[in-house]
Amino acid sequence: MKYKIKEIRRDKEMTLGELAEKAKIAPPLLSALENGKLKFVTTETLLNVANALGTSVDDLFCL
């Protein structure tokens, strides 16, 4: 699954580390999410990332 997390994060001028800390997830997990290297991700993780970015989960998906 491809996400727009990196694009949104960069638009908000956040580093990967800042977003990971704010979303309460490990930086390697966030990096894997941004680069489409995870086959499975929990709803909770996506919610945490979306909330940390001030957006909705729907906005994270590349359609």
PyMOL Python script that loads the backbone (N, CA, C, O; Angstrom):
from pymol import cmd

cmd.read_pdbstr("""\
ATOM      1  N   MET A   1       0.852  -1.181   0.000  1.00  0.00           N
ATOM      2  CA  MET A   1       0.000   0.000   0.000  1.00  0.00           C
ATOM      3  C   MET A   1       0.891   1.236   0.000  1.00  0.00           C
ATOM      4  O   MET A   1       1.882   1.302   0.728  1.00  0.00           O
ATOM      5  N   LYS A   2       0.536   2.187  -0.805  1.00  0.00           N
ATOM      6  CA  LYS A   2       1.288   3.431  -0.907  1.00  0.00           C
ATOM      7  C   LYS A   2       0.548   4.531  -0.160  1.00  0.00           C
ATOM      8  O   LYS A   2      -0.662   4.703  -0.307  1.00  0.00           O
ATOM      9  N   TYR A   3       1.302   5.270   0.645  1.00  0.00           N
ATOM     10  CA  TYR A   3       0.741   6.365   1.427  1.00  0.00           C
ATOM     11  C   TYR A   3       1.391   7.687   1.031  1.00  0.00           C
ATOM     12  O   TYR A   3       2.485   7.701   0.467  1.00  0.00           O
ATOM     13  N   LYS A   4       0.717   8.797   1.325  1.00  0.00           N
ATOM     14  CA  LYS A   4       1.239  10.128   1.058  1.00  0.00           C
ATOM     15  C   LYS A   4       1.832  10.754   2.310  1.00  0.00           C
ATOM     16  O   LYS A   4       1.915  11.978   2.411  1.00  0.00           O
ATOM     17  N   ILE A   5       2.237   9.945   3.247  1.00  0.00           N
ATOM     18  CA  ILE A   5       2.721  10.449   4.536  1.00  0.00           C
ATOM     19  C   ILE A   5       3.931  11.357   4.353  1.00  0.00           C
ATOM     20  O   ILE A   5       3.976  12.449   4.919  1.00  0.00           O
ATOM     21  N   LYS A   6       4.907  10.917   3.571  1.00  0.00           N
ATOM     22  CA  LYS A   6       6.124  11.707   3.388  1.00  0.00           C
ATOM     23  C   LYS A   6       5.795  13.060   2.753  1.00  0.00           C
ATOM     24  O   LYS A   6       6.319  14.091   3.175  1.00  0.00           O
ATOM     25  N   GLU A   7       4.937  13.053   1.752  1.00  0.00           N
ATOM     26  CA  GLU A   7       4.543  14.293   1.070  1.00  0.00           C
ATOM     27  C   GLU A   7       3.874  15.267   2.046  1.00  0.00           C
ATOM     28  O   GLU A   7       4.203  16.453   2.069  1.00  0.00           O
ATOM     29  N   ILE A   8       2.954  14.768   2.835  1.00  0.00           N
ATOM     30  CA  ILE A   8       2.243  15.612   3.803  1.00  0.00           C
ATOM     31  C   ILE A   8       3.210  16.107   4.875  1.00  0.00           C
ATOM     32  O   ILE A   8       3.175  17.276   5.261  1.00  0.00           O
ATOM     33  N   ARG A   9       4.070  15.215   5.352  1.00  0.00           N
ATOM     34  CA  ARG A   9       5.055  15.590   6.385  1.00  0.00           C
ATOM     35  C   ARG A   9       5.962  16.705   5.879  1.00  0.00           C
ATOM     36  O   ARG A   9       6.210  17.678   6.590  1.00  0.00           O
ATOM     37  N   ARG A  10       6.450  16.565   4.663  1.00  0.00           N
ATOM     38  CA  ARG A  10       7.342  17.586   4.098  1.00  0.00           C
ATOM     39  C   ARG A  10       6.611  18.907   3.886  1.00  0.00           C
ATOM     40  O   ARG A  10       7.184  19.974   4.104  1.00  0.00           O
ATOM     41  N   ASP A  11       5.344  18.843   3.462  1.00  0.00           N
ATOM     42  CA  ASP A  11       4.544  20.064   3.301  1.00  0.00           C
ATOM     43  C   ASP A  11       4.411  20.808   4.625  1.00  0.00           C
ATOM     44  O   ASP A  11       4.333  22.036   4.651  1.00  0.00           O
ATOM     45  N   LYS A  12       4.385  20.061   5.715  1.00  0.00           N
ATOM     46  CA  LYS A  12       4.256  20.654   7.045  1.00  0.00           C
ATOM     47  C   LYS A  12       5.621  20.937   7.682  1.00  0.00           C
ATOM     48  O   LYS A  12       5.708  21.333   8.844  1.00  0.00           O
ATOM     49  N   GLU A  13       6.686  20.724   6.894  1.00  0.00           N
ATOM     50  CA  GLU A  13       8.064  20.996   7.313  1.00  0.00           C
ATOM     51  C   GLU A  13       8.429  20.283   8.613  1.00  0.00           C
ATOM     52  O   GLU A  13       9.031  20.867   9.514  1.00  0.00           O
ATOM     53  N   MET A  14       8.052  19.012   8.686  1.00  0.00           N
ATOM     54  CA  MET A  14       8.390  18.175   9.834  1.00  0.00           C
ATOM     55  C   MET A  14       9.454  17.171   9.418  1.00  0.00           C
ATOM     56  O   MET A  14       9.471  16.708   8.277  1.00  0.00           O
ATOM     57  N   THR A  15      10.340  16.839  10.347  1.00  0.00           N
ATOM     58  CA  THR A  15      11.292  15.765  10.086  1.00  0.00           C
ATOM     59  C   THR A  15      10.621  14.434  10.395  1.00  0.00           C
ATOM     60  O   THR A  15       9.587  14.380  11.061  1.00  0.00           O
ATOM     61  N   LEU A  16      11.222  13.378   9.906  1.00  0.00           N
ATOM     62  CA  LEU A  16      10.712  12.044  10.198  1.00  0.00           C
ATOM     63  C   LEU A  16      10.707  11.809  11.707  1.00  0.00           C
ATOM     64  O   LEU A  16       9.746  11.266  12.253  1.00  0.00           O
ATOM     65  N   GLY A  17      11.769  12.213  12.368  1.00  0.00           N
ATOM     66  CA  GLY A  17      11.864  12.042  13.819  1.00  0.00           C
ATOM     67  C   GLY A  17      10.794  12.802  14.577  1.00  0.00           C
ATOM     68  O   GLY A  17      10.232  12.294  15.547  1.00  0.00           O
ATOM     69  N   GLU A  18      10.509  14.023  14.135  1.00  0.00           N
ATOM     70  CA  GLU A  18       9.470  14.823  14.789  1.00  0.00           C
ATOM     71  C   GLU A  18       8.105  14.169  14.654  1.00  0.00           C
ATOM     72  O   GLU A  18       7.342  14.095  15.617  1.00  0.00           O
ATOM     73  N   LEU A  19       7.804  13.694  13.444  1.00  0.00           N
ATOM     74  CA  LEU A  19       6.513  13.049  13.232  1.00  0.00           C
ATOM     75  C   LEU A  19       6.416  11.748  14.016  1.00  0.00           C
ATOM     76  O   LEU A  19       5.387  11.463  14.628  1.00  0.00           O
ATOM     77  N   ALA A  20       7.475  10.970  13.998  1.00  0.00           N
ATOM     78  CA  ALA A  20       7.466   9.704  14.733  1.00  0.00           C
ATOM     79  C   ALA A  20       7.211   9.945  16.219  1.00  0.00           C
ATOM     80  O   ALA A  20       6.429   9.231  16.847  1.00  0.00           O
ATOM     81  N   GLU A  21       7.876  10.953  16.773  1.00  0.00           N
ATOM     82  CA  GLU A  21       7.688  11.261  18.193  1.00  0.00           C
ATOM     83  C   GLU A  21       6.259  11.716  18.469  1.00  0.00           C
ATOM     84  O   GLU A  21       5.631  11.273  19.430  1.00  0.00           O
ATOM     85  N   LYS A  22       5.756  12.598  17.624  1.00  0.00           N
ATOM     86  CA  LYS A  22       4.396  13.111  17.810  1.00  0.00           C
ATOM     87  C   LYS A  22       3.350  12.011  17.632  1.00  0.00           C
ATOM     88  O   LYS A  22       2.326  12.016  18.314  1.00  0.00           O
ATOM     89  N   ALA A  23       3.599  11.072  16.723  1.00  0.00           N
ATOM     90  CA  ALA A  23       2.657   9.977  16.464  1.00  0.00           C
ATOM     91  C   ALA A  23       2.868   8.798  17.411  1.00  0.00           C
ATOM     92  O   ALA A  23       2.106   7.832  17.397  1.00  0.00           O
ATOM     93  N   LYS A  24       3.911   8.893  18.231  1.00  0.00           N
ATOM     94  CA  LYS A  24       4.227   7.837  19.213  1.00  0.00           C
ATOM     95  C   LYS A  24       4.507   6.490  18.538  1.00  0.00           C
ATOM     96  O   LYS A  24       4.037   5.443  18.982  1.00  0.00           O
ATOM     97  N   ILE A  25       5.297   6.549  17.438  1.00  0.00           N
ATOM     98  CA  ILE A  25       5.746   5.320  16.778  1.00  0.00           C
ATOM     99  C   ILE A  25       7.243   5.411  16.548  1.00  0.00           C
ATOM    100  O   ILE A  25       7.813   6.502  16.548  1.00  0.00           O
ATOM    101  N   ALA A  26       7.867   4.286  16.356  1.00  0.00           N
ATOM    102  CA  ALA A  26       9.312   4.241  16.142  1.00  0.00           C
ATOM    103  C   ALA A  26       9.660   4.808  14.766  1.00  0.00           C
ATOM    104  O   ALA A  26       8.954   4.544  13.792  1.00  0.00           O
ATOM    105  N   PRO A  27      10.746   5.589  14.678  1.00  0.00           N
ATOM    106  CA  PRO A  27      11.152   6.136  13.383  1.00  0.00           C
ATOM    107  C   PRO A  27      11.323   5.087  12.277  1.00  0.00           C
ATOM    108  O   PRO A  27      10.925   5.353  11.143  1.00  0.00           O
ATOM    109  N   PRO A  28      11.899   3.904  12.554  1.00  0.00           N
ATOM    110  CA  PRO A  28      11.994   2.913  11.474  1.00  0.00           C
ATOM    111  C   PRO A  28      10.626   2.455  10.940  1.00  0.00           C
ATOM    112  O   PRO A  28      10.488   2.167   9.751  1.00  0.00           O
ATOM    113  N   LEU A  29       9.632   2.389  11.811  1.00  0.00           N
ATOM    114  CA  LEU A  29       8.285   2.026  11.380  1.00  0.00           C
ATOM    115  C   LEU A  29       7.711   3.118  10.474  1.00  0.00           C
ATOM    116  O   LEU A  29       7.117   2.821   9.438  1.00  0.00           O
ATOM    117  N   LEU A  30       7.890   4.366  10.865  1.00  0.00           N
ATOM    118  CA  LEU A  30       7.407   5.474  10.045  1.00  0.00           C
ATOM    119  C   LEU A  30       8.116   5.499   8.696  1.00  0.00           C
ATOM    120  O   LEU A  30       7.479   5.716   7.665  1.00  0.00           O
ATOM    121  N   SER A  31       9.406   5.281   8.695  1.00  0.00           N
ATOM    122  CA  SER A  31      10.168   5.243   7.442  1.00  0.00           C
ATOM    123  C   SER A  31       9.640   4.143   6.521  1.00  0.00           C
ATOM    124  O   SER A  31       9.464   4.360   5.322  1.00  0.00           O
ATOM    125  N   ALA A  32       9.392   2.975   7.084  1.00  0.00           N
ATOM    126  CA  ALA A  32       8.857   1.864   6.291  1.00  0.00           C
ATOM    127  C   ALA A  32       7.483   2.208   5.728  1.00  0.00           C
ATOM    128  O   ALA A  32       7.172   1.863   4.588  1.00  0.00           O
ATOM    129  N   LEU A  33       6.661   2.887   6.527  1.00  0.00           N
ATOM    130  CA  LEU A  33       5.340   3.318   6.055  1.00  0.00           C
ATOM    131  C   LEU A  33       5.481   4.297   4.892  1.00  0.00           C
ATOM    132  O   LEU A  33       4.816   4.154   3.866  1.00  0.00           O
ATOM    133  N   GLU A  34       6.348   5.285   5.059  1.00  0.00           N
ATOM    134  CA  GLU A  34       6.540   6.303   4.029  1.00  0.00           C
ATOM    135  C   GLU A  34       7.050   5.722   2.718  1.00  0.00           C
ATOM    136  O   GLU A  34       6.743   6.230   1.639  1.00  0.00           O
ATOM    137  N   ASN A  35       7.825   4.664   2.822  1.00  0.00           N
ATOM    138  CA  ASN A  35       8.450   4.084   1.637  1.00  0.00           C
ATOM    139  C   ASN A  35       7.724   2.855   1.103  1.00  0.00           C
ATOM    140  O   ASN A  35       8.236   2.168   0.218  1.00  0.00           O
ATOM    141  N   GLY A  36       6.538   2.575   1.632  1.00  0.00           N
ATOM    142  CA  GLY A  36       5.715   1.484   1.134  1.00  0.00           C
ATOM    143  C   GLY A  36       6.294   0.101   1.362  1.00  0.00           C
ATOM    144  O   GLY A  36       6.042  -0.817   0.581  1.00  0.00           O
ATOM    145  N   LYS A  37       7.069  -0.056   2.427  1.00  0.00           N
ATOM    146  CA  LYS A  37       7.723  -1.332   2.689  1.00  0.00           C
ATOM    147  C   LYS A  37       6.981  -2.212   3.690  1.00  0.00           C
ATOM    148  O   LYS A  37       7.431  -3.315   3.996  1.00  0.00           O
ATOM    149  N   LEU A  38       5.857  -1.737   4.197  1.00  0.00           N
ATOM    150  CA  LEU A  38       5.069  -2.543   5.132  1.00  0.00           C
ATOM    151  C   LEU A  38       3.877  -3.143   4.409  1.00  0.00           C
ATOM    152  O   LEU A  38       3.185  -2.461   3.653  1.00  0.00           O
ATOM    153  N   LYS A  39       3.647  -4.420   4.650  1.00  0.00           N
ATOM    154  CA  LYS A  39       2.478  -5.071   4.063  1.00  0.00           C
ATOM    155  C   LYS A  39       1.248  -4.856   4.929  1.00  0.00           C
ATOM    156  O   LYS A  39       0.126  -4.804   4.425  1.00  0.00           O
ATOM    157  N   PHE A  40       1.459  -4.732   6.226  1.00  0.00           N
ATOM    158  CA  PHE A  40       0.355  -4.568   7.163  1.00  0.00           C
ATOM    159  C   PHE A  40       0.654  -3.420   8.111  1.00  0.00           C
ATOM    160  O   PHE A  40       1.791  -3.234   8.543  1.00  0.00           O
ATOM    161  N   VAL A  41      -0.366  -2.665   8.425  1.00  0.00           N
ATOM    162  CA  VAL A  41      -0.245  -1.581   9.407  1.00  0.00           C
ATOM    163  C   VAL A  41      -1.567  -1.514  10.172  1.00  0.00           C
ATOM    164  O   VAL A  41      -2.636  -1.732   9.603  1.00  0.00           O
ATOM    165  N   THR A  42      -1.479  -1.216  11.450  1.00  0.00           N
ATOM    166  CA  THR A  42      -2.700  -1.177  12.254  1.00  0.00           C
ATOM    167  C   THR A  42      -3.450   0.131  12.038  1.00  0.00           C
ATOM    168  O   THR A  42      -2.873   1.152  11.663  1.00  0.00           O
ATOM    169  N   THR A  43      -4.737   0.068  12.283  1.00  0.00           N
ATOM    170  CA  THR A  43      -5.570   1.262  12.211  1.00  0.00           C
ATOM    171  C   THR A  43      -5.097   2.289  13.223  1.00  0.00           C
ATOM    172  O   THR A  43      -5.095   3.488  12.943  1.00  0.00           O
ATOM    173  N   GLU A  44      -4.699   1.827  14.390  1.00  0.00           N
ATOM    174  CA  GLU A  44      -4.210   2.729  15.437  1.00  0.00           C
ATOM    175  C   GLU A  44      -2.983   3.511  14.959  1.00  0.00           C
ATOM    176  O   GLU A  44      -2.879   4.712  15.207  1.00  0.00           O
ATOM    177  N   THR A  45      -2.061   2.837  14.280  1.00  0.00           N
ATOM    178  CA  THR A  45      -0.868   3.519  13.775  1.00  0.00           C
ATOM    179  C   THR A  45      -1.252   4.583  12.759  1.00  0.00           C
ATOM    180  O   THR A  45      -0.746   5.704  12.815  1.00  0.00           O
ATOM    181  N   LEU A  46      -2.137   4.247  11.836  1.00  0.00           N
ATOM    182  CA  LEU A  46      -2.570   5.227  10.839  1.00  0.00           C
ATOM    183  C   LEU A  46      -3.290   6.403  11.496  1.00  0.00           C
ATOM    184  O   LEU A  46      -3.105   7.550  11.089  1.00  0.00           O
ATOM    185  N   LEU A  47      -4.099   6.129  12.496  1.00  0.00           N
ATOM    186  CA  LEU A  47      -4.781   7.206  13.225  1.00  0.00           C
ATOM    187  C   LEU A  47      -3.775   8.106  13.928  1.00  0.00           C
ATOM    188  O   LEU A  47      -3.908   9.329  13.903  1.00  0.00           O
ATOM    189  N   ASN A  48      -2.770   7.504  14.555  1.00  0.00           N
ATOM    190  CA  ASN A  48      -1.744   8.293  15.250  1.00  0.00           C
ATOM    191  C   ASN A  48      -0.992   9.191  14.279  1.00  0.00           C
ATOM    192  O   ASN A  48      -0.740  10.358  14.578  1.00  0.00           O
ATOM    193  N   VAL A  49      -0.636   8.657  13.124  1.00  0.00           N
ATOM    194  CA  VAL A  49       0.086   9.440  12.118  1.00  0.00           C
ATOM    195  C   VAL A  49      -0.806  10.565  11.588  1.00  0.00           C
ATOM    196  O   VAL A  49      -0.372  11.712  11.491  1.00  0.00           O
ATOM    197  N   ALA A  50      -2.040  10.236  11.250  1.00  0.00           N
ATOM    198  CA  ALA A  50      -2.963  11.247  10.738  1.00  0.00           C
ATOM    199  C   ALA A  50      -3.182  12.363  11.756  1.00  0.00           C
ATOM    200  O   ALA A  50      -3.148  13.542  11.404  1.00  0.00           O
ATOM    201  N   ASN A  51      -3.404  11.998  12.999  1.00  0.00           N
ATOM    202  CA  ASN A  51      -3.605  13.004  14.048  1.00  0.00           C
ATOM    203  C   ASN A  51      -2.367  13.869  14.227  1.00  0.00           C
ATOM    204  O   ASN A  51      -2.477  15.083  14.400  1.00  0.00           O
ATOM    205  N   ALA A  52      -1.202  13.260  14.188  1.00  0.00           N
ATOM    206  CA  ALA A  52       0.050  14.015  14.347  1.00  0.00           C
ATOM    207  C   ALA A  52       0.261  14.985  13.193  1.00  0.00           C
ATOM    208  O   ALA A  52       0.888  16.031  13.362  1.00  0.00           O
ATOM    209  N   LEU A  53      -0.260  14.640  12.023  1.00  0.00           N
ATOM    210  CA  LEU A  53      -0.144  15.510  10.854  1.00  0.00           C
ATOM    211  C   LEU A  53      -1.309  16.500  10.749  1.00  0.00           C
ATOM    212  O   LEU A  53      -1.295  17.389   9.898  1.00  0.00           O
ATOM    213  N   GLY A  54      -2.303  16.346  11.604  1.00  0.00           N
ATOM    214  CA  GLY A  54      -3.464  17.222  11.561  1.00  0.00           C
ATOM    215  C   GLY A  54      -4.329  16.977  10.330  1.00  0.00           C
ATOM    216  O   GLY A  54      -4.887  17.911   9.755  1.00  0.00           O
ATOM    217  N   THR A  55      -4.433  15.722   9.937  1.00  0.00           N
ATOM    218  CA  THR A  55      -5.217  15.366   8.758  1.00  0.00           C
ATOM    219  C   THR A  55      -6.034  14.103   9.049  1.00  0.00           C
ATOM    220  O   THR A  55      -5.994  13.578  10.161  1.00  0.00           O
ATOM    221  N   SER A  56      -6.758  13.629   8.067  1.00  0.00           N
ATOM    222  CA  SER A  56      -7.551  12.414   8.251  1.00  0.00           C
ATOM    223  C   SER A  56      -6.787  11.202   7.694  1.00  0.00           C
ATOM    224  O   SER A  56      -5.859  11.346   6.898  1.00  0.00           O
ATOM    225  N   VAL A  57      -7.193  10.038   8.121  1.00  0.00           N
ATOM    226  CA  VAL A  57      -6.594   8.810   7.601  1.00  0.00           C
ATOM    227  C   VAL A  57      -6.818   8.732   6.092  1.00  0.00           C
ATOM    228  O   VAL A  57      -5.924   8.317   5.355  1.00  0.00           O
ATOM    229  N   ASP A  58      -7.985   9.120   5.636  1.00  0.00           N
ATOM    230  CA  ASP A  58      -8.286   9.096   4.185  1.00  0.00           C
ATOM    231  C   ASP A  58      -7.250   9.870   3.387  1.00  0.00           C
ATOM    232  O   ASP A  58      -6.873   9.454   2.291  1.00  0.00           O
ATOM    233  N   ASP A  59      -6.784  11.000   3.929  1.00  0.00           N
ATOM    234  CA  ASP A  59      -5.810  11.837   3.232  1.00  0.00           C
ATOM    235  C   ASP A  59      -4.438  11.180   3.117  1.00  0.00           C
ATOM    236  O   ASP A  59      -3.617  11.611   2.308  1.00  0.00           O
ATOM    237  N   LEU A  60      -4.176  10.146   3.912  1.00  0.00           N
ATOM    238  CA  LEU A  60      -2.874   9.476   3.883  1.00  0.00           C
ATOM    239  C   LEU A  60      -2.722   8.539   2.690  1.00  0.00           C
ATOM    240  O   LEU A  60      -1.603   8.211   2.294  1.00  0.00           O
ATOM    241  N   PHE A  61      -3.841   8.107   2.117  1.00  0.00           N
ATOM    242  CA  PHE A  61      -3.801   7.108   1.055  1.00  0.00           C
ATOM    243  C   PHE A  61      -3.595   7.735  -0.314  1.00  0.00           C
ATOM    244  O   PHE A  61      -4.164   8.781  -0.627  1.00  0.00           O
ATOM    245  N   CYS A  62      -2.778   7.082  -1.122  1.00  0.00           N
ATOM    246  CA  CYS A  62      -2.638   7.435  -2.541  1.00  0.00           C
ATOM    247  C   CYS A  62      -3.685   6.645  -3.304  1.00  0.00           C
ATOM    248  O   CYS A  62      -3.653   5.415  -3.312  1.00  0.00           O
ATOM    249  N   LEU A  63      -4.593   7.328  -3.934  1.00  0.00           N
ATOM    250  CA  LEU A  63      -5.644   6.641  -4.690  1.00  0.00           C
ATOM    251  C   LEU A  63      -5.454   6.816  -6.173  1.00  0.00           C
ATOM    252  O   LEU A  63      -6.248   6.305  -6.962  1.00  0.00           O
TER     253      LEU A  63
END
""", "prot")
cmd.dss("prot")
cmd.show_as("cartoon", "prot")
cmd.util.cbc("prot")
cmd.orient("prot")
